[in-house]
Amino acid sequence: MKRLITTQMLLAIGMMATAQVKTPVTEFNLAGPYAVSAPFAIDTVDVQGKKFDPVSQLGSIALTSHFTGKFSGQVLPSLPDSKSVGLLSFYVNNSDFIKGKIEVKGPKHSKLFIDGVEAGGELKLAPEHHTFTIQYLAEPKDTDSIQVVIESELSTVNYQLSTDARHPYMVHDLTDGKRVRGINLSADGQFVCVSYQTTDRGGNTRWNYELRDVKSGRLISQPSRNPRWMPKSIAWLEEEKEGSHRVLYKVDPKTGVRTRFAYDIPEGSYTVSPTEDYLIFTLEEEGPQEDKEVFEILEMDDRQPSWRKRNYLAKYDIKTGITQRITFGNKGEYLYDISQDGSKLLVISNRSRLTKRPTTVSDVFVMDAHTLKVDTLLSGAEFLGGGSFSPDGSQILFVGNPEAFNRIGCQLPAEVTPSMTENELFLFDIASKQVKPLTKDFDPSIDDVDWSWADGQIYFSAEDRDYVNMFVLNPKTGNITKLPVKGDYTYRFNMAAHAPVLAYLSYKTMEPASAYVATIKNAKFNAQSTMFNGAEALGDAEIGTCQDWNFTNSKGDTVYGRLYLPKDFDATKKYPMIVYYYGGCSPVSRYFESPYAPQYWNSLGYVAYILEPSGATGFGQEWASRHVNTAGRGPAEDIIEGTKKICEAHPFINKDKIGCMGASYGGFMTQYLQTQTDIFAAAVSHAGIANHTSYWGEGYWGYNYSEVSMANSYPWSHRQLYVDQSPLFNADKIHTPLLLLHGNADTNVPLIESLQMFTALKLLGREVSLVEVEGENHHILDYSKKEKWLATQMAWFQKWLKDDPTWWDTLYPKKHL
């Protein structure tokens, strides 16, 4: 027997689906009431011809006033013998978009503000911790009551009313607040300067600096600028402009006394010599100019606006004030280091060699700082990064990839190409020109390095799987020891020039960065103190939990990952899940402030799975080499297999509501995954590569990146990689709703990559949306644009993973075109 559905039944179902729920607000925070008086009136009207409006007195109480108590009655507090103003507030924490109304009844004169902006009765609330404030004006012994009602299709199951400032970690907790950004030590390690950036709601940013005593942590001063420590003296440099002259002053941290150090120095960046008797400047000169309307491009990099400019070095003598140019040529020169005794300069010049990989090679010179006599150490060196002198100046510590120095530091067979982004350390002896690999059998990938003058040890940070840890290497024995740094991601460190003291910043997986200073003895921490506790930066925001979740893939490899769960996680519920990865040449680190923030997704009701597929650095040379000439195949297999396995292991994951997201190479991976599987219910690709062939010839770095990912493979010789592995040439296999996001000023992955895929899927009749961000490059940095960009991602997931298009339709209303 068929069940008949009548028109009346359909209408009833529709009414049920859109039924409005009225929720009264019964408890408020209270500030006031505070007495106010009407102004002395000389005339009855103002210059606009208007009479005095009592409502203007509401402005006498700030929205940020200190709340002294709670109010849960109906009659508003007032004063017995004076007009008064008061402030009521409450919070709304919503994990879904709220569309509805708010009604405030009772006070004769009142104003409603939502997140500091005066509001009417209509509600359109993106998921957030929202602050509602009501200013009211009361007469003496007033008996005005107040009734506040929120009306929405969502009930309080979907949002929470509260007078408690504690709240789930939301998008403005990600973008706003105080963060530690830098840390630097004086030469003797006795003083440290910590730099902070504070961002207010709306995007206004300010910097402040704290100078502290390392041993006691005592605050000494708050300089107006970021101090630049001298390499020998216990002082920092401050720069002033005196007329047209650029002047440097030394400042004593104990007394604040300033003495002039250098006068009328050139414009440009500079390095102070370790002996403090000269400065080395990096200066810039213009290259030949073309007709602005019709012009020739000399080579691929000539598309970059500043490519034709060249750097050269100049030396400023402190005693005489004389500046002289010390390098000359058409390739450009860079200062990499100055020896501790100030006698030698390490100078590197890079040049193009387009017909062979690598297309950029380096010439390395040691220059006598006084006579300018030059010894050419390396000519046409391949696969090298930076370099620095040993404390005695007899050796150079180079950073390079495993192919540097004819693969002396490579573990892999000759037929396997290692990743160009996997970094090793090499010791080069200047006299004999012999090279020794230092980290060949060390799996972490080198990041920043400092060869200490104080104890002769080499300190470095390195990608260690999905952590960034710190290590010390003994150059005599080759032994490497892991340092007991705090946190999970050491992203910046500084060594005192003449003392075994280390300062560093480090994130915990679920906490903003903290600042630490440690004294070192015999390659171990002797003492360690906290200069800033990152937990303070969380404020009232509360976050969920993170646990490692690794699996063994079908090839027998361990694939590492992390599972993020909401704060009030309930294993009896079913949760939609967002899967995030990079899939390119770097691991998805434990950097807490990434715009791809699982702790934020948790607050919106999702669980999150981050995994480290094959091809990432930090797991050893062999694992990193799997990024080369695979065009995503291996990483995609790991992502698909991991997603299936984590669903099998966790019944609380709704396997029918899984979304995936990635950016850049991860954006390509997102598109490519949809050609390989149907396990995802929605996908987001930011700045993704759709066509390897077009990307190879586009942007500023397409062919450079292809040296990494497609080593010695080209569109004319390896069609399988460039065409068959490109999502565009497999677009007909995509059935997942796909959001394409792109900054339309992207010089890395140009907009055309998303346009090609958008066109293909539109012609195929598939579910696809394209959102451009005006004027933004590869990263979305503008505050307000970033805010809407993040909302766009989550509105897309709310539409497809929660079956609720309200947020998406509010951001991008349907057009009848």
C-alpha positions in Angstrom: 0.0 0.0 0.0 1.4 3.4 -1.0 1.3 6.2 1.5 -0.3 9.3 0.0 1.1 12.7 1.0 -1.4 15.4 0.8 -0.8 19.1 0.2 -1.8 19.8 3.8 0.8 17.3 5.0 3.5 18.9 2.8 2.7 22.3 4.2 2.9 21.0 7.7 6.3 19.4 7.0 7.5 22.7 5.6 6.3 24.6 8.6 8.0 22.2 10.9 11.3 22.6 8.9 11.2 26.3 9.2 9.6 26.7 12.6 10.9 29.7 14.5 12.2 29.1 18.0 11.9 31.9 20.5 14.6 32.0 23.2 14.4 34.5 26.1 17.6 35.9 27.5 17.2 35.9 31.3 20.7 36.6 32.7 23.1 39.5 31.9 26.4 40.9 33.0 25.8 44.4 34.5 27.9 47.6 34.5 26.4 50.5 36.4 24.1 52.2 36.7 26.2 55.4 36.7 24.8 58.9 37.2 24.6 61.3 34.3 23.4 64.9 34.0 21.9 66.8 31.1 24.2 69.5 29.7 23.8 73.2 30.5 21.5 74.5 27.7 22.3 78.1 26.6 19.9 77.6 23.7 17.0 75.3 23.0 18.5 73.9 19.8 22.0 73.0 18.5 23.7 74.3 15.3 21.6 71.8 13.3 18.4 73.1 14.7 17.8 70.0 16.7 16.7 69.7 20.4 18.8 67.9 22.9 18.2 64.1 22.6 18.5 62.2 25.9 19.6 59.1 24.0 22.9 60.9 23.3 23.8 60.3 27.0 24.1 56.6 26.3 27.5 57.4 24.8 28.8 58.2 28.2 29.2 54.5 29.1 31.8 52.6 27.1 31.0 49.2 25.7 34.1 47.9 27.3 33.1 49.1 30.8 34.0 46.8 33.7 31.0 44.6 34.6 30.6 44.5 38.3 27.8 42.0 38.7 25.0 40.0 37.3 21.4 41.0 36.5 18.6 38.4 36.1 15.5 40.4 37.1 13.0 42.4 34.9 13.2 45.9 36.5 16.4 47.6 35.3 18.7 49.0 38.1 18.5 52.8 38.4 19.6 55.5 40.8 17.2 57.1 43.3 18.1 60.7 42.7 19.8 61.0 39.3 19.5 60.0 35.7 21.7 57.0 35.0 23.1 54.8 32.3 23.8 51.1 32.5 25.2 48.4 30.4 23.9 44.8 30.1 25.8 42.1 28.2 25.6 38.5 27.3 27.3 36.1 24.9 26.1 33.9 22.1 28.4 31.0 21.1 27.1 29.4 17.9 28.7 26.5 15.9 26.3 27.0 13.0 25.2 30.1 11.1 22.2 31.8 12.8 19.6 33.8 10.8 16.8 35.3 12.8 15.7 38.3 14.9 16.4 39.8 18.3 13.9 41.9 20.1 14.6 44.3 23.0 11.6 45.6 24.9 11.2 47.7 28.0 13.7 50.6 28.3 12.4 54.0 27.0 15.9 54.7 25.7 18.4 51.9 24.7 20.8 50.8 22.0 21.8 47.3 21.1 25.3 46.4 19.9 26.6 43.1 18.5 30.4 42.7 18.6 30.7 46.4 19.2 28.6 47.5 16.2 25.2 49.1 16.7 22.6 46.6 15.5 18.9 46.5 14.5 16.6 43.6 15.1 17.9 41.3 12.3 20.4 38.6 13.1 23.0 37.1 10.7 25.6 35.5 12.9 28.4 33.6 11.5 29.7 30.9 13.9 31.6 32.8 16.5 31.8 34.0 20.1 29.5 37.0 19.9 29.2 39.8 22.4 25.7 41.4 22.8 25.6 44.7 24.8 22.6 46.8 25.6 23.0 50.4 26.8 20.0 51.9 28.6 19.1 55.3 30.0 17.0 55.4 33.2 15.2 58.2 35.1 15.5 58.4 38.9 13.7 55.5 40.6 12.8 54.2 37.2 10.8 51.0 36.9 11.5 50.2 33.3 11.7 46.5 32.7 13.6 44.6 30.0 12.8 41.6 27.8 15.2 40.3 25.3 14.1 37.5 22.9 16.1 35.7 20.2 14.1 34.2 17.4 15.7 31.7 15.0 15.1 28.5 13.2 17.9 27.1 15.4 17.3 26.2 19.0 19.7 26.5 21.9 20.9 23.1 20.9 22.8 24.8 18.1 23.9 27.8 20.1 24.6 28.7 23.6 23.6 31.8 25.7 26.0 32.7 28.4 27.3 35.4 30.7 30.7 33.6 30.9 33.4 34.9 28.6 34.8 31.4 28.2 34.0 30.1 24.8 35.0 27.6 22.0 38.0 28.6 20.0 36.6 30.6 17.1 37.9 32.3 14.0 38.8 35.6 15.8 40.7 33.7 18.4 42.8 32.6 15.4 43.3 36.0 13.9 43.1 38.4 16.9 45.0 38.8 20.2 48.6 39.1 21.4 51.2 36.7 20.0 55.0 36.5 20.6 56.8 37.0 17.4 60.6 37.3 18.1 63.3 36.8 20.7 66.9 38.0 20.7 69.8 37.9 23.2 72.5 40.3 24.0 76.1 39.2 23.2 76.7 38.0 26.8 73.3 36.3 27.1 72.3 38.5 30.1 69.5 40.3 28.4 66.7 39.3 26.1 64.3 41.3 24.0 60.9 39.7 23.3 58.7 41.0 20.5 54.9 40.9 20.5 52.3 41.6 17.9 48.7 42.4 19.0 45.9 42.4 16.5 42.5 43.9 17.4 39.1 42.9 16.0 39.0 44.6 12.6 42.7 44.1 11.8 44.4 47.0 13.6 47.9 45.7 14.5 50.5 47.1 16.9 54.0 45.9 18.0 55.6 46.2 21.4 58.9 45.0 22.9 60.1 44.0 26.3 63.7 44.0 27.5 64.2 41.6 30.3 67.0 40.3 32.5 67.5 36.6 31.6 68.3 35.3 35.1 65.5 37.0 37.0 63.0 37.6 34.2 62.7 41.2 35.5 61.3 43.8 33.0 64.0 46.4 32.4 62.4 48.6 29.8 59.9 48.6 26.9 61.8 50.0 23.9 59.7 51.7 21.2 61.5 49.8 18.5 62.8 46.3 18.1 66.4 46.4 19.5 69.2 45.0 17.3 71.9 43.7 19.5 75.6 44.4 18.9 77.7 41.3 18.3 80.3 42.1 20.9 79.3 45.1 23.1 76.5 44.7 25.6 74.3 47.2 23.8 71.8 47.5 21.0 71.5 49.7 18.0 68.8 52.3 17.4 68.4 54.1 14.1 67.5 57.8 13.8 67.1 60.1 10.8 68.9 63.4 11.3 68.0 65.6 8.4 68.9 63.5 5.4 71.5 61.5 7.3 70.9 58.0 8.6 72.5 57.6 12.1 73.0 54.6 14.4 73.2 54.9 18.2 74.4 52.4 20.7 72.1 52.0 23.7 73.3 50.6 27.1 70.5 48.2 28.3 71.3 49.0 32.0 71.4 52.7 31.9 69.7 53.6 28.6 72.6 55.9 27.7 73.0 56.4 24.0 76.2 57.1 22.1 76.6 57.7 18.4 78.0 54.7 16.6 77.8 55.4 12.9 76.9 58.6 11.0 75.5 59.1 7.5 75.4 55.4 6.6 74.0 54.3 3.2 70.3 53.2 2.7 70.1 49.4 2.7 70.4 46.4 5.0 73.6 46.0 7.0 75.6 43.5 9.1 77.8 44.7 12.0 81.2 43.0 11.9 82.0 40.8 14.9 84.8 43.3 15.8 82.4 46.2 15.5 84.8 48.3 13.4 82.9 48.1 10.1 79.5 47.5 8.6 78.8 45.5 5.4 75.9 46.8 3.4 73.8 45.0 0.8 72.9 47.7 -1.7 70.8 47.5 -4.9 71.2 48.9 -8.3 68.7 49.0 -11.2 69.1 46.9 -14.3 68.5 48.0 -17.9 64.9 49.2 -18.5 62.6 48.2 -21.2 59.8 50.1 -23.0 56.9 49.9 -20.6 54.4 49.2 -23.4 56.2 46.7 -25.6 59.1 44.9 -24.0 61.4 41.8 -24.3 61.4 39.0 -21.6 65.0 37.7 -21.3 64.2 34.5 -19.3 61.5 33.1 -17.2 62.4 35.0 -14.0 62.4 38.3 -15.9 58.6 38.4 -15.4 59.3 39.2 -11.7 59.2 43.0 -11.2 62.6 43.2 -9.4 64.5 40.5 -11.2 66.7 42.9 -13.2 67.9 44.6 -10.0 71.2 43.4 -8.7 72.7 43.4 -5.2 76.2 44.4 -4.4 78.2 44.8 -1.2 79.7 47.9 0.4 81.9 48.4 3.4 81.4 51.3 5.9 84.4 52.0 8.1 83.3 53.1 11.6 86.4 55.1 12.4 86.5 57.2 9.2 82.9 57.0 8.1 84.1 56.1 4.6 81.9 53.8 2.5 83.4 51.8 -0.4 81.9 49.3 -2.8 83.6 45.9 -2.4 81.9 43.8 -5.1 81.1 44.5 -8.7 79.4 42.5 -11.5 76.1 41.7 -13.2 75.0 38.6 -11.3 74.5 40.0 -7.8 76.4 39.2 -4.6 75.2 38.3 -1.1 77.0 38.3 2.3 76.4 35.0 4.1 78.8 35.4 7.0 81.7 37.3 8.6 84.4 35.3 10.5 84.6 35.8 14.2 87.8 37.8 14.0 86.3 40.0 11.3 89.0 39.2 8.8 87.0 37.2 6.2 83.7 37.6 4.4 81.7 34.7 3.0 80.2 35.9 -0.3 77.9 34.0 -2.6 76.8 34.9 -6.1 73.9 32.9 -7.8 73.5 32.6 -11.6 71.1 31.0 -14.0 72.0 27.9 -15.9 68.8 27.1 -17.7 69.7 24.1 -19.8 70.5 21.8 -16.9 69.0 21.0 -13.5 69.5 22.8 -11.2 68.8 25.9 -13.2 70.5 28.1 -10.5 74.1 27.5 -9.4 76.3 29.3 -6.9 79.8 30.7 -6.9 81.3 30.9 -3.4 84.1 33.2 -2.4 86.1 34.1 0.7 87.1 37.7 0.7 89.7 39.4 2.9 87.8 42.1 4.7 90.7 44.5 4.6 92.6 43.9 1.3 89.5 42.6 -0.6 91.6 39.8 -2.0 89.3 36.9 -3.0 89.7 33.1 -2.9 87.2 31.3 -5.1 86.1 28.2 -3.1 83.4 26.8 -5.4 82.3 27.7 -9.0 79.0 26.6 -10.3 78.1 24.8 -7.1 74.8 22.8 -7.3 72.0 22.3 -4.8 73.6 24.6 -2.1 71.8 26.8 0.4 73.4 29.0 3.1 76.8 28.8 4.7 78.7 30.1 7.8 82.3 30.1 9.1 83.5 27.9 11.9 84.5 29.9 15.0 88.2 29.8 14.0 87.4 30.7 10.3 89.1 27.6 8.9 85.9 25.7 7.8 82.5 26.5 6.3 79.3 24.9 7.4 77.0 24.6 4.3 73.3 23.7 4.1 72.3 21.8 0.9 70.2 19.0 -0.3 71.4 15.4 -0.7 72.5 16.1 -4.3 75.0 18.7 -3.2 78.8 18.0 -3.6 78.1 15.1 -6.0 75.7 13.4 -3.6 78.3 12.8 -0.9 75.5 13.2 1.7 72.9 11.1 -0.2 71.7 7.7 1.2 69.7 6.8 -2.0 70.7 4.7 -5.0 72.0 6.6 -8.0 68.8 6.0 -9.9 66.7 7.7 -7.2 66.4 11.5 -7.2 66.2 12.9 -3.7 63.9 15.8 -2.8 65.5 19.2 -3.3 63.7 20.5 -0.2 65.3 17.9 2.1 68.2 19.7 3.8 71.6 18.3 5.0 74.7 19.8 6.7 78.1 19.6 5.1 81.5 20.7 6.5 83.9 22.3 4.0 87.6 22.7 4.9 88.9 25.9 3.3 92.5 24.9 3.0 92.0 21.4 1.5 88.6 22.0 -0.1 87.5 18.6 1.3 83.8 18.1 2.2 82.4 16.0 5.0 78.7 15.2 5.2 77.4 15.6 8.8 73.8 14.5 8.7 73.7 11.8 6.0 72.2 9.2 8.3 70.1 11.7 10.2 66.4 11.7 9.2 65.2 15.1 10.3 65.5 17.9 7.6 67.7 20.8 8.6 66.0 24.2 9.1 68.0 27.0 10.8 71.7 26.6 11.9 74.0 28.5 14.2 77.7 27.6 14.9 78.3 28.9 18.4 81.3 31.0 19.1 80.9 30.4 22.8 81.3 26.6 22.9 82.1 25.6 19.3 79.0 23.4 19.0 76.6 23.5 16.0 73.0 24.2 17.1 70.1 23.7 14.6 66.4 23.2 14.3 65.0 20.5 12.1 61.8 19.1 10.8 61.5 15.9 12.8 58.5 14.1 11.4 55.7 16.6 12.0 57.6 18.2 14.9 60.3 20.9 14.7 62.9 20.1 17.3 66.3 21.4 18.2 69.6 19.6 18.2 73.3 20.1 18.9 76.0 18.6 16.8 79.6 18.2 17.9 81.7 19.0 14.8 84.7 17.0 16.1 82.9 13.7 16.9 79.8 14.1 14.6 77.5 13.2 17.5 74.1 14.7 17.4 72.1 15.3 20.6 68.4 16.3 20.8 67.9 19.3 23.0 65.1 19.2 25.6 63.2 22.2 24.2 59.7 22.7 25.3 56.8 22.6 22.9 56.3 20.8 19.6 57.3 23.3 17.0 60.4 25.4 17.5 60.0 28.0 14.9 62.6 30.7 15.8 65.8 30.6 17.9 68.7 32.9 18.7 72.1 32.1 20.3 74.0 34.7 22.4 77.2 35.6 20.5 79.6 35.0 23.3 77.8 32.9 25.9 76.2 29.4 25.7 72.7 30.8 26.0 69.8 29.9 23.7 66.5 31.8 23.2 63.7 30.3 21.3 60.0 30.4 20.5 58.0 27.2 20.4 54.4 26.2 19.8 52.6 23.3 21.5 50.2 21.4 19.3 47.2 23.0 21.0 48.7 26.3 22.2 50.1 29.5 20.8 53.8 30.1 20.9 55.8 30.6 24.2 59.2 32.2 24.6 62.0 30.5 26.5 65.7 31.1 27.4 68.0 28.3 28.3 71.6 28.2 29.4 73.6 25.3 28.0 76.5 23.3 29.5 78.1 20.2 27.9 75.3 20.1 25.2 72.6 20.0 27.9 70.3 22.6 29.4 71.6 23.8 32.6 68.6 26.1 33.3 65.5 27.1 31.4 63.1 30.0 32.0 59.8 31.1 30.4 59.7 34.6 29.1 56.1 34.4 27.8 53.5 31.7 28.4 51.6 31.0 25.2 48.6 29.8 27.2 47.9 33.4 28.0 47.3 34.1 24.3 44.3 31.8 24.4 42.5 34.1 26.7 39.0 32.9 27.4 39.0 30.5 24.4 38.7 26.8 25.1 40.0 24.1 22.7 39.5 20.4 22.2 42.1 17.7 22.2 44.6 16.2 19.8 45.9 12.6 19.7 48.4 11.0 17.4 46.8 8.5 15.0 49.2 6.6 12.8 48.4 3.6 10.5 50.3 1.1 8.4 49.5 1.4 4.7 49.2 -1.4 2.2 52.9 -1.0 1.4 53.9 -1.6 5.0 54.8 2.0 5.7 53.8 3.8 8.9 51.9 6.9 7.9 51.8 9.5 10.7 48.8 11.6 11.5 46.8 13.4 14.2 43.1 13.3 15.2 41.5 16.4 16.6 38.3 16.2 18.7 36.0 18.9 20.0 36.1 20.1 23.6 32.8 18.5 24.5 33.4 15.4 22.4 30.7 12.7 22.8 31.7 9.3 21.3 28.0 8.3 21.1 27.4 11.0 18.5 28.2 11.0 14.8 30.5 13.8 13.6 31.3 15.1 10.2 35.1 15.1 9.5 37.5 17.4 7.7 40.7 15.8 6.3 43.7 18.1 5.8 47.1 17.4 4.3 49.7 19.1 2.2 50.9 16.2 0.1 53.8 18.1 -1.2 57.3 18.4 0.0 56.7 19.6 3.6 54.9 17.9 6.5 51.8 19.6 8.0 53.5 20.9 11.1 52.1 21.5 14.6 52.1 25.2 13.9 49.2 26.4 16.0 48.3 29.5 14.1 47.8 28.1 10.6 44.7 29.4 8.8 43.9 25.8 8.3 43.1 25.4 12.0 41.7 22.1 13.2 41.0 23.5 16.7 38.7 26.0 15.0 37.0 23.3 12.9 36.4 21.4 16.2 34.5 24.4 17.6 32.1 24.2 14.6 31.3 20.6 15.3 33.8 18.7 13.1 36.4 16.2 14.0 39.6 16.7 12.0 42.2 14.3 10.6 45.6 15.6 9.6 48.0 13.1 8.0 51.5 13.2 6.6 51.5 11.3 3.3 54.7 10.1 1.5 56.9 12.7 0.0 57.2 15.0 3.0 60.5 16.0 4.4 61.4 15.3 8.0 61.0 11.5 7.7 64.3 10.8 6.0 65.6 11.0 2.5 63.8 8.0 1.1 60.4 9.1 2.3 61.0 12.6 0.9 62.1 11.3 -2.5 58.7 9.8 -3.0 57.5 13.4 -3.8 59.7 13.4 -6.9 58.2 12.3 -10.3 55.0 10.8 -8.8 52.7 13.8 -9.5 50.7 13.0 -6.4 49.9 9.3 -6.9 51.6 7.9 -3.8 50.5 10.7 -1.4 46.9 10.4 -2.7 46.9 6.6 -2.0 48.1 7.3 1.5 45.3 9.9 2.1 42.6 7.7 0.7 43.7 4.7 2.7 44.2 6.7 5.9 40.7 8.2 5.6 39.1 4.9 5.2 41.1 3.3 8.1 40.4 6.1 10.5 36.7 5.8 9.8 36.8 2.1 10.4 38.6 2.6 13.7 36.2 5.4 15.0 32.5 4.8 14.8 31.8 8.4 15.8 33.0 9.6 12.4 30.2 9.9 9.8 31.8 8.3 6.8 29.2 9.8 4.5 30.0 13.3 5.6 33.8 13.7 5.1 35.3 16.9 3.6 38.8 17.5 2.4 40.8 20.6 1.9 44.3 21.7 0.8 46.2 24.7 -0.6 48.9 25.1 -3.3 50.2 21.6 -3.9 47.6 20.6 -1.4 45.0 22.3 -3.6 46.2 20.2 -6.5 46.0 17.1 -4.2 42.4 18.0 -3.4 41.4 18.1 -7.0 43.4 15.0 -7.9 41.8 13.1 -5.0 38.4 13.6 -6.5 39.5 11.9 -9.7 40.6 8.9 -7.6 37.9 8.3 -5.0 34.3 9.1 -4.1 34.7 9.0 -0.3 34.5 12.8 0.1 31.2 14.6 0.3 32.8 18.0 -0.3 36.2 19.4 -1.1 38.0 22.8 -1.0 41.0 23.6 -3.2 42.8 26.9 -2.5 45.3 28.0 -5.2 45.4 24.4 -6.5 47.2 23.2 -9.6 44.8 21.8 -12.2 47.2 21.3 -15.1 50.8 20.4 -14.5 51.7 21.5 -18.0 50.3 25.0 -17.8 51.6 25.5 -14.2 55.1 24.5 -15.4 55.1 27.5 -17.7 53.1 29.9 -15.5 53.7 32.0 -12.5 57.1 33.1 -11.1 58.2 29.7 -9.9 56.4 27.0 -11.9 59.5 25.7 -13.7 61.5 26.0 -10.4 59.1 23.9 -8.5 59.0 21.4 -11.3 62.8 20.9 -10.7 61.7 19.6 -7.3 58.6 17.6 -8.1 59.3 16.6 -11.7 63.1 16.4 -11.7 64.5 16.0 -15.2 60.9 15.4 -16.5 59.3 17.7 -19.0 55.9 18.0 -20.8 57.5 16.8 -24.1 59.2 13.8 -22.5 56.9 12.6 -19.7 53.3 13.0 -20.8 52.1 10.5 -18.2 53.2 12.9 -15.4 52.2 16.2 -16.9 49.0 15.2 -18.6 47.6 11.9 -17.3 48.3 12.9 -13.7 46.7 16.4 -14.1 43.2 16.7 -12.6 42.1 18.8 -15.5 42.5 15.9 -17.9 40.5 13.7 -15.6 37.8 16.3 -14.7 35.0 13.9 -16.0 35.8 11.6 -13.0 35.0 14.4 -10.5 31.6 14.1 -8.8 32.4 15.7 -5.4 31.1 19.2 -4.8 34.3 21.3 -5.2 35.0 24.8 -4.1 37.8 26.5 -5.9 39.4 29.5 -4.0 42.1 31.7 -5.4 43.7 35.1 -4.9 43.5 36.8 -8.3 47.0 38.3 -7.9 48.6 34.9 -7.3 52.1 34.9 -8.8 52.9 31.4 -7.7 49.9 29.4 -8.8 48.1 31.8 -11.2 44.3 32.1 -11.2 44.1 30.3 -14.6 44.6 27.0 -12.8 41.3 27.3 -10.9 39.6 28.8 -14.0 40.5 25.8 -16.1 39.0 23.4 -13.6 36.0 25.6 -13.0 35.3 25.7 -16.8 35.6 22.0 -17.1 33.3 21.1 -14.2 30.7 23.7 -15.3 30.6 22.2 -18.8 30.3 18.7 -17.3 27.4 19.9 -15.2 29.1 19.1 -11.9 28.7 20.9 -8.5 31.4 23.5 -8.4 31.9 27.1 -7.2 34.8 29.5 -7.8 35.5 32.4 -5.3 38.2 34.9 -6.1 39.9 37.1 -3.5 40.7 40.5 -5.0 44.3 41.6 -5.0 45.6 38.8 -2.9 48.6 36.6 -3.8 49.3 33.0 -2.9 48.5 33.6 0.8 45.4 35.6 1.9 46.8 38.2 4.2 44.4 41.2 4.3 42.5 40.9 7.5 38.9 41.5 6.2 39.5 39.4 3.1 41.0 36.6 5.2 37.9 36.8 7.4 35.5 36.2 4.5 37.9 33.6 2.9 37.8 31.5 6.1 34.0 31.9 6.3 33.7 30.8 2.7 35.5 27.5 3.4 33.4 26.7 6.4 30.1 27.8 4.8 30.9 25.3 2.0 31.4 22.5 4.5 28.3 23.5 6.4 26.3 23.2 3.2 27.5 19.8 2.2 28.6 18.1 5.5 25.8 19.5 7.6 23.1 19.8 4.9 22.6 23.4 5.8 23.1 26.0 3.0 22.1 29.0 5.1 25.6 30.4 5.7 26.6 29.9 2.1 23.5 31.4 0.7 24.0 34.5 3.0 27.6 35.0 1.8 26.7 34.2 -1.9 23.0 34.8 -2.4 21.4 33.1 -5.4 21.3 35.2 -8.5 18.5 34.8 -11.0 20.7 35.1 -14.1 
